[in-house]
């Protein structure tokens, strides 16, 4: 982990990346099923997939 321009960058293994992505997608699905906004989770997923 290192800091640059007030941001923290983490390096994940492929397995860690897949697990984080799965957890975020599950969280998004639960929020959507409850009729709640999943926009913050969608933003996190977009950032994760951009890396």
MOPAC internal coordinates of N, CA, C and O (Angstrom, degrees):
PM7 1SCF
backbone

  N    0.0000 0     0.00 0     0.00 0    0    0    0
  C    1.4487 1     0.00 0     0.00 0    1    0    0
  C    1.5307 1   108.03 1     0.00 0    2    1    0
  O    1.2310 1   120.56 1   -41.74 1    3    2    1
  N    1.3029 1   116.54 1   138.26 1    3    2    1
  C    1.4525 1   120.47 1   176.59 1    5    3    2
  C    1.5138 1   109.24 1  -146.13 1    6    5    3
  O    1.2310 1   120.99 1   -22.94 1    7    6    5
  N    1.3263 1   115.72 1   157.06 1    7    6    5
  C    1.4568 1   120.68 1  -178.37 1    9    7    6
  C    1.5153 1   109.67 1  -105.31 1   10    9    7
  O    1.2310 1   121.83 1   -35.79 1   11   10    9
  N    1.3326 1   114.11 1   144.21 1   11   10    9
  C    1.4585 1   119.86 1   177.74 1   13   11   10
  C    1.5210 1   107.37 1  -155.96 1   14   13   11
  O    1.2310 1   120.47 1   -56.88 1   15   14   13
  N    1.3024 1   116.71 1   123.12 1   15   14   13
  C    1.4586 1   122.37 1   178.35 1   17   15   14
  C    1.5245 1   112.21 1    52.82 1   18   17   15
  O    1.2310 1   120.24 1  -132.38 1   19   18   17
  N    1.3126 1   117.14 1    47.62 1   19   18   17
  C    1.4651 1   124.12 1   177.64 1   21   19   18
  C    1.5211 1   113.46 1    61.41 1   22   21   19
  O    1.2310 1   120.10 1  -157.49 1   23   22   21
  N    1.3032 1   117.41 1    22.51 1   23   22   21
  C    1.4576 1   122.16 1   175.80 1   25   23   22
  C    1.5192 1   108.51 1  -122.11 1   26   25   23
  O    1.2310 1   120.99 1   -30.18 1   27   26   25
  N    1.2884 1   115.71 1   149.82 1   27   26   25
  C    1.4544 1   120.50 1   177.20 1   29   27   26
  C    1.5170 1   108.06 1  -108.75 1   30   29   27
  O    1.2310 1   120.83 1   -52.07 1   31   30   29
  N    1.3071 1   116.03 1   127.93 1   31   30   29
  C    1.4546 1   121.59 1   179.67 1   33   31   30
  C    1.5255 1   108.13 1  -109.87 1   34   33   31
  O    1.2310 1   121.44 1   -49.29 1   35   34   33
  N    1.3077 1   114.84 1   130.71 1   35   34   33
  C    1.4538 1   120.66 1   178.63 1   37   35   34
  C    1.5167 1   109.06 1  -114.20 1   38   37   35
  O    1.2310 1   120.93 1   -32.70 1   39   38   37
  N    1.2966 1   115.83 1   147.30 1   39   38   37
  C    1.4547 1   120.26 1   175.31 1   41   39   38
  C    1.5180 1   107.43 1  -110.24 1   42   41   39
  O    1.2310 1   120.72 1   -54.10 1   43   42   41
  N    1.3290 1   116.22 1   125.90 1   43   42   41
  C    1.4430 1   121.80 1  -178.39 1   45   43   42
  C    1.5224 1   110.29 1  -111.86 1   46   45   43
  O    1.2310 1   121.04 1   -29.74 1   47   46   45
  N    1.3129 1   115.62 1   150.26 1   47   46   45
  C    1.4537 1   119.63 1   169.67 1   49   47   46
  C    1.5256 1   107.17 1   -74.95 1   50   49   47
  O    1.2310 1   120.40 1   -12.40 1   51   50   49
  N    1.3104 1   116.84 1   167.60 1   51   50   49
  C    1.4668 1   120.15 1   178.94 1   53   51   50
  C    1.5236 1   111.09 1   -60.44 1   54   53   51
  O    1.2310 1   120.34 1   139.58 1   55   54   53
  N    1.3180 1   116.95 1   -40.42 1   55   54   53
  C    1.4691 1   120.59 1   179.38 1   57   55   54
  C    1.5227 1   111.56 1   -64.97 1   58   57   55
  O    1.2310 1   120.46 1   138.57 1   59   58   57
  N    1.3234 1   116.73 1   -41.43 1   59   58   57
  C    1.4663 1   120.52 1   178.31 1   61   59   58
  C    1.5283 1   110.55 1   -64.94 1   62   61   59
  O    1.2310 1   120.61 1   138.56 1   63   62   61
  N    1.3057 1   116.43 1   -41.44 1   63   62   61
  C    1.4571 1   121.70 1   178.72 1   65   63   62
  C    1.5316 1   110.48 1   -59.65 1   66   65   63
  O    1.2310 1   120.79 1   132.34 1   67   66   65
  N    1.3432 1   116.09 1   -47.66 1   67   66   65
  C    1.4713 1   120.04 1   179.59 1   69   67   66
  C    1.5230 1   111.60 1   -62.92 1   70   69   67
  O    1.2310 1   119.86 1   139.76 1   71   70   69
  N    1.3236 1   117.88 1   -40.24 1   71   70   69
  C    1.4598 1   121.45 1   179.92 1   73   71   70
  C    1.5264 1   111.06 1   -65.23 1   74   73   71
  O    1.2310 1   120.09 1   135.08 1   75   74   73
  N    1.3102 1   117.43 1   -44.92 1   75   74   73
  C    1.4657 1   121.54 1   178.92 1   77   75   74
  C    1.5243 1   109.71 1   -62.51 1   78   77   75
  O    1.2310 1   120.49 1   135.07 1   79   78   77
  N    1.3155 1   116.66 1   -44.93 1   79   78   77
  C    1.4660 1   120.91 1   179.66 1   81   79   78
  C    1.5239 1   110.98 1   -61.47 1   82   81   79
  O    1.2310 1   120.18 1   136.77 1   83   82   81
  N    1.3395 1   117.27 1   -43.23 1   83   82   81
  C    1.4624 1   121.08 1   179.06 1   85   83   82
  C    1.5239 1   111.21 1   -63.40 1   86   85   83
  O    1.2310 1   120.30 1   136.41 1   87   86   85
  N    1.3279 1   117.03 1   -43.59 1   87   86   85
  C    1.4698 1   120.84 1   179.68 1   89   87   86
  C    1.5292 1   111.03 1   -62.48 1   90   89   87
  O    1.2310 1   120.48 1   136.75 1   91   90   89
  N    1.3248 1   116.69 1   -43.25 1   91   90   89
  C    1.4647 1   119.90 1   178.74 1   93   91   90
  C    1.5288 1   111.31 1   -64.89 1   94   93   91
  O    1.2310 1   120.19 1   140.58 1   95   94   93
  N    1.3146 1   117.24 1   -39.42 1   95   94   93
  C    1.4598 1   119.84 1   179.19 1   97   95   94
  C    1.5329 1   111.13 1   -67.95 1   98   97   95
  O    1.2310 1   120.33 1   141.04 1   99   98   97
  N    1.3370 1   116.98 1   -38.96 1   99   98   97
  C    1.4665 1   120.58 1   176.27 1  101   99   98
  C    1.5228 1   110.43 1   -63.05 1  102  101   99
  O    1.2310 1   120.73 1   137.18 1  103  102  101
  N    1.3372 1   116.21 1   -42.82 1  103  102  101
  C    1.4667 1   121.38 1   179.70 1  105  103  102
  C    1.5336 1   109.87 1   -62.46 1  106  105  103
  O    1.2310 1   120.85 1   135.62 1  107  106  105
  N    1.3290 1   115.98 1   -44.38 1  107  106  105
  C    1.4620 1   120.81 1   178.58 1  109  107  106
  C    1.5274 1   110.78 1   -60.08 1  110  109  107
  O    1.2310 1   120.28 1   135.92 1  111  110  109
  N    1.3253 1   117.07 1   -44.08 1  111  110  109
  C    1.4615 1   121.33 1  -179.89 1  113  111  110
  C    1.5238 1   111.81 1   -63.88 1  114  113  111
  O    1.2310 1   120.26 1   140.82 1  115  114  113
  N    1.3324 1   117.11 1   -39.18 1  115  114  113
  C    1.4643 1   120.28 1   178.30 1  117  115  114
  C    1.5294 1   111.06 1   -65.82 1  118  117  115
  O    1.2310 1   120.65 1   137.20 1  119  118  117
  N    1.3137 1   116.36 1   -42.80 1  119  118  117
  C    1.4640 1   119.67 1   178.65 1  121  119  118
  C    1.5219 1   110.89 1   -62.80 1  122  121  119
  O    1.2310 1   120.69 1   135.86 1  123  122  121
  N    1.3191 1   116.29 1   -44.14 1  123  122  121
  C    1.4599 1   120.93 1   179.94 1  125  123  122
  C    1.5264 1   110.74 1   -63.16 1  126  125  123
  O    1.2310 1   120.09 1   138.38 1  127  126  125
  N    1.3246 1   117.43 1   -41.62 1  127  126  125
  C    1.4599 1   121.87 1   179.58 1  129  127  126
  C    1.5322 1   111.34 1   -63.45 1  130  129  127
  O    1.2310 1   120.71 1   150.29 1  131  130  129
  N    1.3273 1   116.25 1   -29.71 1  131  130  129
  C    1.4655 1   121.45 1   179.05 1  133  131  130
  C    1.5252 1   111.52 1   -85.95 1  134  133  131
  O    1.2310 1   120.18 1   178.81 1  135  134  133
  N    1.3164 1   117.27 1    -1.19 1  135  134  133
  C    1.4570 1   121.39 1  -179.60 1  137  135  134
  C    1.5116 1   113.35 1    76.39 1  138  137  135
  O    1.2310 1   120.74 1  -159.20 1  139  138  137
  N    1.3314 1   116.19 1    20.80 1  139  138  137
  C    1.4624 1   121.18 1   179.72 1  141  139  138
  C    1.5210 1   109.89 1  -101.03 1  142  141  139
  O    1.2310 1   120.91 1   -18.99 1  143  142  141
  N    1.3092 1   115.87 1   161.01 1  143  142  141
  C    1.4570 1   121.37 1  -179.65 1  145  143  142
  C    1.5282 1   110.46 1   -72.29 1  146  145  143
  O    1.2310 1   121.23 1   -48.07 1  147  146  145
  N    1.3040 1   115.25 1   131.93 1  147  146  145
  C    1.4556 1   121.20 1   177.91 1  149  147  146
  C    1.5278 1   110.82 1  -107.94 1  150  149  147
  O    1.2310 1   120.32 1  -166.34 1  151  150  149
  N    1.3216 1   116.99 1    13.66 1  151  150  149
  C    1.4608 1   121.19 1  -176.54 1  153  151  150
  C    1.5327 1   113.18 1   -56.67 1  154  153  151
  O    1.2310 1   118.91 1   134.60 1  155  154  153
  N    1.3500 1   119.69 1   -45.40 1  155  154  153
  C    1.4748 1   118.16 1   178.82 1  157  155  154
  C    1.5322 1   112.71 1   -60.69 1  158  157  155
  O    1.2310 1   120.56 1   143.33 1  159  158  157
  N    1.3145 1   116.53 1   -36.67 1  159  158  157
  C    1.4716 1   120.18 1   178.62 1  161  159  158
  C    1.5261 1   109.62 1   -70.02 1  162  161  159
  O    1.2310 1   120.31 1   139.88 1  163  162  161
  N    1.3204 1   117.02 1   -40.12 1  163  162  161
  C    1.4642 1   120.11 1   177.11 1  165  163  162
  C    1.5230 1   111.50 1   -60.53 1  166  165  163
  O    1.2310 1   120.48 1   142.47 1  167  166  165
  N    1.3159 1   116.70 1   -37.53 1  167  166  165
  C    1.4797 1   120.46 1   177.81 1  169  167  166
  C    1.5245 1   110.45 1   -65.52 1  170  169  167
  O    1.2310 1   120.34 1   138.62 1  171  170  169
  N    1.3289 1   116.95 1   -41.38 1  171  170  169
  C    1.4688 1   120.19 1   178.06 1  173  171  170
  C    1.5228 1   110.39 1   -64.15 1  174  173  171
  O    1.2310 1   120.27 1   136.95 1  175  174  173
  N    1.3260 1   117.08 1   -43.05 1  175  174  173
  C    1.4569 1   120.53 1   178.45 1  177  175  174
  C    1.5332 1   110.89 1   -61.74 1  178  177  175
  O    1.2310 1   120.30 1   137.94 1  179  178  177
  N    1.3060 1   117.04 1   -42.06 1  179  178  177
  C    1.4651 1   120.65 1   179.30 1  181  179  178
  C    1.5229 1   110.84 1   -61.95 1  182  181  179
  O    1.2310 1   120.61 1   137.84 1  183  182  181
  N    1.3140 1   116.45 1   -42.16 1  183  182  181
  C    1.4727 1   119.87 1   178.71 1  185  183  182
  C    1.5265 1   111.27 1   -66.37 1  186  185  183
  O    1.2310 1   120.95 1   139.49 1  187  186  185
  N    1.3210 1   115.79 1   -40.51 1  187  186  185
  C    1.4609 1   119.76 1   179.96 1  189  187  186
  C    1.5187 1   111.11 1   -65.09 1  190  189  187
  O    1.2310 1   120.40 1   139.39 1  191  190  189
  N    1.3152 1   116.84 1   -40.61 1  191  190  189
  C    1.4624 1   120.62 1  -178.36 1  193  191  190
  C    1.5181 1   112.09 1   -74.60 1  194  193  191
  O    1.2310 1   119.82 1   159.79 1  195  194  193
  N    1.3174 1   117.96 1   -20.21 1  195  194  193
  C    1.4635 1   121.54 1   179.32 1  197  195  194
  C    1.5254 1   111.53 1   -77.31 1  198  197  195
  O    1.2310 1   120.32 1   163.51 1  199  198  197
  N    1.2985 1   117.00 1   -16.49 1  199  198  197
  C    1.4701 1   120.17 1  -177.51 1  201  199  198
  C    1.5009 1   112.27 1   -78.61 1  202  201  199
  O    1.2310 1   120.10 1   180.00 1  203  202  201

